[in-house]
């Protein structure tokens, strides 16, 4: 897998606070897993931030005496960061596009994520063809990779989604 380095893509850097993230994504508490996005470069890359607190509902059962953030939720947080970048690039305003998760490849979990950690969710576009996007993703805590994966997603206009 290719490794990501800070600042490897030149260009203007965009940001999204939680209000903007909520415009870009349809997710809401308790499933909105991105608090902020920084360093957005066109449709190429971004870094999402997730502050992991003991108040997260999943810690009640995973695991009560040793709380660990489930790996699938780390992957979901990476996917949400990538999805927000796709929608941001598409120019969505008030109505979010729907981003469907299509695949996860080469997922690896390196270290547990625990309350008090701040996840830095690095996503970099590998390619996009029409509505289908592929990203290489790394989740980091204190600049140490804790999870990585390649994810695929498809962006869909919400008017074309059947209920």
Secondary structure in CASP SS format (residue, H / E / C, confidence):
PFRMAT SS
TARGET T0000
AUTHOR 0000-0000-0000
METHOD secondary structure of the structure
MODEL  1
X C 1.00
X C 1.00
X C 1.00
X C 1.00
X C 1.00
X C 1.00
X C 1.00
X C 1.00
X C 1.00
X C 1.00
X C 1.00
X C 1.00
X C 1.00
X E 1.00
X E 1.00
X E 1.00
X C 1.00
X H 1.00
X H 1.00
X H 1.00
X H 1.00
X H 1.00
X H 1.00
X H 1.00
X C 1.00
X C 1.00
X C 1.00
X C 1.00
X C 1.00
X C 1.00
X C 1.00
X C 1.00
X C 1.00
X C 1.00
X C 1.00
X E 1.00
X E 1.00
X E 1.00
X E 1.00
X E 1.00
X E 1.00
X C 1.00
X C 1.00
X C 1.00
X E 1.00
X E 1.00
X E 1.00
X E 1.00
X E 1.00
X E 1.00
X E 1.00
X C 1.00
X C 1.00
X C 1.00
X C 1.00
X C 1.00
X H 1.00
X H 1.00
X H 1.00
X H 1.00
X C 1.00
X C 1.00
X C 1.00
X C 1.00
X C 1.00
X C 1.00
X C 1.00
X C 1.00
X C 1.00
X C 1.00
X H 1.00
X H 1.00
X H 1.00
X H 1.00
X H 1.00
X H 1.00
X H 1.00
X H 1.00
X H 1.00
X H 1.00
X H 1.00
X H 1.00
X H 1.00
X H 1.00
X H 1.00
X H 1.00
X H 1.00
X H 1.00
X H 1.00
X H 1.00
X C 1.00
X C 1.00
X C 1.00
X C 1.00
X C 1.00
X C 1.00
X C 1.00
X E 1.00
X E 1.00
X E 1.00
X E 1.00
X E 1.00
X E 1.00
X E 1.00
X E 1.00
X E 1.00
X E 1.00
X E 1.00
X E 1.00
X C 1.00
X C 1.00
X C 1.00
X C 1.00
X C 1.00
X C 1.00
X C 1.00
X C 1.00
X E 1.00
X E 1.00
X E 1.00
X E 1.00
X E 1.00
X E 1.00
X E 1.00
X E 1.00
X E 1.00
X E 1.00
X E 1.00
X E 1.00
X C 1.00
X C 1.00
X E 1.00
X E 1.00
X E 1.00
X E 1.00
X E 1.00
X E 1.00
X E 1.00
X E 1.00
X E 1.00
X E 1.00
X C 1.00
X C 1.00
X E 1.00
X E 1.00
X E 1.00
X E 1.00
X E 1.00
X E 1.00
X E 1.00
X E 1.00
X E 1.00
X E 1.00
X E 1.00
X E 1.00
X E 1.00
X C 1.00
X H 1.00
X H 1.00
X H 1.00
X C 1.00
X C 1.00
X C 1.00
END
